[in-house]
């Protein structure tokens, strides 16, 4: 039996079950401006103009960033793997001059590591949350529903 | 007298000054006072690279984070903030990640290098023969770059 990209190996490929009935499913709606902003960034769209990085927005982005990080990386993932993601995100936005190690430390902290994250400029922190969320969503190739679901989950946790 | 014998074994005067500084009560501070000597600064830069590579190559990269935290705690400095990140950035740059230390000014790099090299003298200290070996290798690197 041959394996495909999605089968996980030669021994686990099975034909789809013809009896499965797919029910109509409506993805939950993103309810906050900050959530819609995050989705727009992740989709490479122009974000809504009225978005403000107030405390609620920052909290939502931090939680969404953490959820995405833990979906992308296993606990104790190799540092080289984490660094690659960070480097790609930082290089994608060269004009922002994001400090690479600050970004890496925030990502490692989100994964539960005890690392030095004090004294990072709050604007850098927000930029890292949003841009790394976008980078990770891209690496995970999240579909529309998965992206929306992740942000809704963050909204539920935040508020 | 033993100290003088050790210093005499270095190939350069700068090497002698660095070894002398490492015997002082506050080695990092003594090393940073060598900032006016271009030859000592060049040698310290290479000594930092040699020491870091001998210590960390083939180890878990997270050991760098742990080492920096330990060093700062030993020096009673805050280990959760910028100085920890800058020190880690400099060490990992020497290990082959040059992007990490971009944005750190030369003077700051020099100070942090002295801070880490000064730790070679932390008790029990690096054995004398090994320390001489590090300085010797650093001197060779400086000489190679000069040609």
Contacts between the chains, C-beta under 8 A, distances in Angstrom:
chain1	res1	chain2	res2	distance
A	79	B	60	7.9
A	79	B	61	4.3
A	79	B	62	6.0
A	80	B	61	7.2
A	83	B	97	7.2
A	87	B	99	6.5
A	90	B	99	7.8
A	97	B	103	7.3
A	99	B	85	7.9
A	99	B	103	6.2
A	100	B	99	5.3
A	100	B	100	5.5
A	100	B	102	7.5
A	101	B	85	5.1
A	101	B	88	6.5
A	101	B	89	4.7
A	101	B	92	7.9
A	101	B	100	5.0
A	102	B	85	6.5
A	105	B	85	6.2
A	113	B	62	7.8
A	113	B	65	8.0
A	115	B	65	6.0
A	116	B	65	7.9
A	116	B	68	7.9
A	116	B	69	7.5
A	116	B	79	6.5
A	116	B	80	4.7
A	116	B	81	5.7
A	116	B	82	7.8
A	116	B	84	3.7
A	116	B	85	5.4
A	116	B	88	7.7
A	117	B	80	7.1
A	118	B	78	7.1
A	118	B	80	4.4
A	118	B	81	3.7
A	118	B	82	7.5
A	119	B	81	4.0
A	119	B	82	4.5
A	120	B	82	7.9
